[in-house]
Amino acid sequence: MPEPKDVERRICKMLDMGDKELLAELDEYFLLSDERHQRISNTLEEMIQEVDRLISRLDEIEDESLEYEYEDRAQGEIIG
């Protein structure tokens, strides 16, 4: 987060710009903003995929655990 003095300085600079210069500055700002948005979006997508992978793995582990528990019970009934 920029410091208030830096923001004030930037606003004053932009107020002193001509129309073409200001338009170029805003175009650059929006381009950089779009790039940041895309990076954030990509990172979130990767994180969601990783969470999905972890949830799937937890489901597999739970299923394996239930299978072992069922086998242990069945084995106990055969022996007992």
N, C-alpha and C positions, 0 to 999 in steps of 0.2 A: 504494500500500500504506500503510495507516494506521500511525502510530507506535505502539509498544507502550504508551506512556502513554495515548494516546487510546483504545486498545482496552480497557485496564484501566478507564479512566473510564467507558466505555460499558457494560462488564459490571457494574460497581458500580451504575450508574444502573438497569440492567435488573433487577438483584437487588432493588432497593428499590421496584420497581413493583408495583402490585397486578395481579391476574390479568387484569382487563379491559384495563388499560393495556398490559400486556405482550403480550396477544393482539393488540391494535391495532398495537403496534410491530412485531410479527412479521409481521402481515398486510401492513403497509406495506413491510417489508423484502423479503418474497417477491414482492410486486407489482413493486417496483423491480428485483429480480433477474430476473423474467420479462421486463420491458421491456429490460433490458440484454442478456439472452439473445437476444431477438428482433432487436435491432439488430445484434448480432454475427452472428447467423444470416443476416440480410439482406445484411450486408456480405460475408460469405463467399460467399454465392450470387452476388452481383455479381462478385466476384473470379473465381470459377470460370467464369462466363459470359465474362468478359473473356479469361481464359486459353484457353478453348475457341475464342473468336473469333481470338485470335492464332495458335493452332495451325492453325486452318483457313486463315488467311492464309498462314502459312508453307508449308502443303501446296500452296496455289495457286501461290506463288512457285516452289516446287520443281518443280511440274508444268510451269510456263511455261519454266523454265530447261531442263528436259529436252526440251521441244518445240523450243526454239531450237537446242539441241545437235543434236537429230535432224535438223532442217532444215539446219543447217550441214554436217553429214556428208553428207546427201543432195545438197546443192548442190555439195559438193566432189567427189562421185562423178560428178555430171553433167559438171562442168567437166574433171575429170581423166580 
